[in-house]
Each structure stands twice: as C-alpha cells, then as structure tokens.
Amino acid sequence: QVQVVESGGGLVQPGGSLRLSCVASGGTRSSLVMGWFRQAPGKERESVAAISRGGLTIYYADSVKGRFTISRDNAKNTVYLQMNDLRPEDTAVYFCAADPNLGGVSSIRYYRHSDNYMYWGQGTQVTVSS
C-alpha cells in the first residue's frame, strides 16, 4: 500500500554535507513514524535517526548526534536527513523506513529497531571519500 523512495545520495568529500529525502506515498491518510538506517558492506544495518509522526520526538544514534538532523514535512509526507561533517565511516547505503504505529507504541526508542518498520525503501548510496 505504501511506497517509500529515498533520494539525495552521492559522493562527497570528508567534512562535506548531503541532504537525503524520503517520500512515502500510496494514499495513507495518517502520518507515519519514519526513520533512517544505514548499512555498510559486511556490517549490520544500524539505526541512524527516527522521528515521530508529529515531528516533535526524535532519536539519533550516538555516532551521528550533533552532525545529522532529521526533519519532516507532513504535508509532503517527506522526511529529510541533513548530514553535515561527513566522515568516511558514514559511507553506507542509507535506507528510509516508515511505520503506521498500529500498536500505538509511545516511545521513539522502539523505532531504533529495523524489525519494527512496515515499509522500506530500496536505499540510496552515500560515499564519503577523499
């Protein structure tokens, strides 16, 4: 029912910035909890950030705190990930995920876990290289 599409990845120098976008479409009437994950070759998928349906509650992984900012525009059903001061270790495929929170989970920390999202995009490559 819901399609999730990421965009904005690319190649950037260390210390540079990128902004990823993710749009969830498919006619859903209610907003979705949305999050960003990343996966580097040979590594487990890890949570980067998550944002509540209203946009007021946010989670960041310690590794990106202070450098990345997640935000959303509910009118556009779009979530953004502004990535600043990028480092080579940020290189990964970045995935956007969305979930309607049908169970009414009240803690954003629940959405640190990939298994808790219903919808996923195909990913966008971010490469940080000098």
Order of alpha helices (4+ residues) and beta strands (2+ residues): beta-beta-beta-beta-beta-beta-beta-beta-beta-beta-beta
